[in-house]
Amino acid sequence: MFHHVAIAAKNVKRSHRFYTEAMGFTLKKVVKRQTPVGGWTKHIFYDTGNGLFAIWDLTGIQGVVIEEGDWQGGIGNGLPYWVNHVAFDCHDIGGLEACKQRWLDHGYHVSEVKHEFIHSIYTRDPDGTLVEFTYDTQPLTEADEREAAELLADDTPAQVPDYEGVGHHSPHYQARKEREARE
């Protein structure tokens, strides 16, 4: 079990609005401290309803430890956006539908995928980090564990196609993008 996941936010105001309004998380704690290498940071913690999630405000180390144009927010590292992501448990189909509607209401497009053992929705935060709400649709069994061990050792190309998804477009997307452009 993890305590929290933390990612860097390029625009803290925009990210804070996303994680409180579009994700529905509650701001719980901010730790503002000097860093061991100079400057200062804020570590901003949110209650997800099932653990903590955090973003970093790196304003205080820009020009000291890092240069403003030399870094990107989120989890990005040159890989496709869907590789590194953060998934939050929404417990059941009712929770999934509520989260999907919240994202749409806040101007975020949503992708929905029914996987083998979970049902998920996805959007991207203001820094491009892929975020997911999901719930288990069936328990994992000993047969799944045996299959996992076999597939882990199998380096032949996959023959099963990717999951089909459904896209949900927010009618508020353009208004959100225009508001963010003014910030």
C-alpha positions as CSV (number, residue, x, y, z in Angstrom):
1,M,0.0,0.0,0.0
2,F,1.3,3.4,-0.8
3,H,1.0,6.6,1.3
4,H,0.9,9.1,-1.6
5,V,2.0,9.8,-5.1
6,A,3.5,13.2,-6.0
7,I,4.0,14.9,-9.3
8,A,5.4,18.3,-10.3
9,A,2.9,20.9,-11.5
10,K,4.0,23.6,-13.9
11,N,1.0,25.8,-13.3
12,V,0.0,25.2,-9.6
13,K,-3.2,27.3,-9.8
14,R,-4.5,25.4,-12.8
15,S,-3.4,22.0,-11.3
16,H,-5.0,22.9,-7.9
17,R,-8.3,23.7,-9.6
18,F,-8.1,20.4,-11.6
19,Y,-7.5,18.3,-8.6
20,T,-10.1,20.0,-6.3
21,E,-12.8,20.7,-8.8
22,A,-12.5,18.2,-11.7
23,M,-11.2,15.3,-9.5
24,G,-13.2,16.3,-6.4
25,F,-10.2,16.0,-4.0
26,T,-9.9,18.0,-0.8
27,L,-6.8,20.1,0.0
28,K,-5.5,18.7,3.3
29,K,-2.0,20.0,3.9
30,V,0.7,22.1,2.4
31,V,4.4,21.8,3.5
32,K,6.5,24.8,2.6
33,R,10.2,24.3,3.2
34,Q,13.7,25.2,2.0
35,T,15.4,22.5,0.0
36,P,18.7,20.9,0.8
37,V,20.1,22.3,-2.5
38,G,18.8,25.9,-2.3
39,G,15.5,27.6,-2.8
40,W,12.2,26.3,-1.5
41,T,9.2,24.2,-2.5
42,K,5.6,23.6,-1.5
43,H,4.4,20.0,-1.3
44,I,0.6,20.2,-1.6
45,F,-1.4,17.2,-0.4
46,Y,-5.0,16.3,-1.3
47,D,-7.3,13.7,0.2
48,T,-8.6,11.4,-2.5
49,G,-11.1,9.7,-0.3
50,N,-8.8,6.6,-0.4
51,G,-5.3,8.0,0.5
52,L,-3.3,11.1,-0.4
53,F,-2.1,12.6,-3.7
54,A,0.4,15.4,-3.9
55,I,1.6,18.0,-6.3
56,W,4.9,19.9,-6.1
57,D,5.1,23.7,-6.5
58,L,8.6,24.2,-7.7
59,T,8.4,28.0,-8.1
60,G,11.0,28.5,-5.3
61,I,13.7,26.5,-6.9
62,Q,13.4,28.1,-10.4
63,G,16.5,30.1,-11.1
64,V,18.3,28.3,-8.1
65,V,18.2,24.6,-8.9
66,I,16.3,24.4,-12.2
67,E,15.5,26.9,-14.9
68,E,11.9,27.6,-15.7
69,G,12.1,26.4,-19.3
70,D,14.2,23.3,-18.6
71,W,11.5,21.1,-17.1
72,Q,8.0,19.9,-17.6
73,G,5.3,19.2,-15.1
74,G,3.6,15.8,-14.7
75,I,5.2,12.4,-15.1
76,G,6.5,12.9,-18.7
77,N,9.8,11.4,-19.6
78,G,9.6,11.1,-23.4
79,L,7.3,8.1,-23.4
80,P,3.8,8.0,-24.8
81,Y,1.4,9.8,-22.4
82,W,-0.5,6.6,-21.6
83,V,2.5,4.8,-20.1
84,N,3.0,6.6,-16.8
85,H,-0.3,7.4,-15.2
86,V,-2.0,7.6,-11.8
87,A,-5.2,5.6,-11.1
88,F,-7.7,6.3,-8.3
89,D,-10.3,3.9,-7.0
90,C,-13.9,5.1,-7.6
91,H,-15.3,1.9,-6.0
92,D,-18.1,1.0,-8.4
93,I,-20.1,1.9,-11.5
94,G,-21.9,4.7,-9.6
95,G,-18.6,6.2,-8.6
96,L,-17.3,5.9,-12.1
97,E,-20.3,7.6,-13.6
98,A,-20.2,10.4,-11.1
99,C,-16.5,11.0,-11.8
100,K,-17.0,10.9,-15.6
101,Q,-19.8,13.5,-15.3
102,R,-17.6,15.7,-13.0
103,W,-14.8,15.7,-15.6
104,L,-17.3,16.5,-18.5
105,D,-18.8,19.3,-16.4
106,H,-15.4,20.8,-15.9
107,G,-14.5,20.7,-19.6
108,Y,-12.4,17.6,-19.8
109,H,-12.8,14.9,-22.5
110,V,-13.1,11.4,-21.1
111,S,-12.0,8.0,-22.5
112,E,-13.7,4.9,-21.1
113,V,-12.4,1.4,-21.3
114,K,-13.7,-1.9,-20.0
115,H,-10.5,-3.9,-19.3
116,E,-10.4,-7.6,-18.4
117,F,-10.9,-7.1,-14.6
118,I,-11.4,-3.3,-14.2
119,H,-13.6,-0.6,-15.7
120,S,-11.8,2.7,-16.2
121,I,-12.1,6.3,-17.3
122,Y,-9.2,8.6,-18.3
123,T,-8.4,12.2,-18.8
124,R,-5.2,14.3,-18.6
125,D,-4.4,16.9,-16.0
126,P,-3.1,20.4,-17.0
127,D,0.5,19.1,-17.2
128,G,-0.5,16.2,-19.4
129,T,-0.4,13.5,-16.7
130,L,-2.9,10.7,-17.5
131,V,-5.3,10.3,-14.6
132,E,-7.6,7.4,-14.2
133,F,-10.7,6.5,-12.1
134,T,-11.3,2.8,-11.9
135,Y,-13.0,0.0,-10.0
136,D,-12.6,-3.8,-10.0
137,T,-15.2,-5.7,-12.0
138,Q,-14.0,-9.1,-10.8
139,P,-11.6,-10.4,-8.2
140,L,-8.2,-11.7,-9.2
141,T,-7.8,-15.4,-8.7
142,E,-5.0,-18.0,-8.4
143,A,-5.6,-18.7,-12.1
144,D,-4.8,-15.0,-12.8
145,E,-1.6,-15.4,-10.8
146,R,-0.5,-18.5,-12.8
147,E,-1.3,-16.7,-16.1
148,A,0.7,-13.7,-14.8
149,A,3.8,-15.8,-14.2
150,E,3.5,-17.4,-17.7
151,L,3.0,-14.0,-19.4
152,L,5.9,-12.4,-17.5
153,A,8.2,-15.0,-19.0
154,D,6.7,-14.8,-22.5
155,D,8.6,-12.3,-24.7
156,T,6.8,-13.1,-28.0
157,P,4.8,-10.3,-29.5
158,A,1.2,-9.9,-28.2
159,Q,-1.5,-11.2,-30.5
160,V,-4.5,-9.8,-28.6
161,P,-5.5,-6.3,-29.8
162,D,-5.7,-3.3,-27.5
163,Y,-9.0,-2.6,-25.7
164,E,-11.7,-0.7,-27.5
165,G,-12.6,2.5,-25.8
166,V,-15.4,5.0,-25.9
167,G,-14.8,8.7,-26.1
168,H,-17.0,11.2,-24.2
169,H,-16.5,14.8,-25.4
170,S,-17.2,17.7,-23.0
171,P,-19.4,20.5,-24.2
172,H,-17.4,22.7,-21.9
173,Y,-13.9,21.9,-23.3
174,Q,-13.5,25.0,-25.4
175,A,-14.6,27.3,-22.6
176,R,-12.1,25.7,-20.2
177,K,-9.2,26.0,-22.8
178,E,-10.1,29.7,-23.4
179,R,-10.1,30.4,-19.6
180,E,-6.8,28.6,-19.2
181,A,-5.2,30.6,-22.1
182,R,-6.1,33.8,-20.2
183,E,-4.4,32.7,-17.0
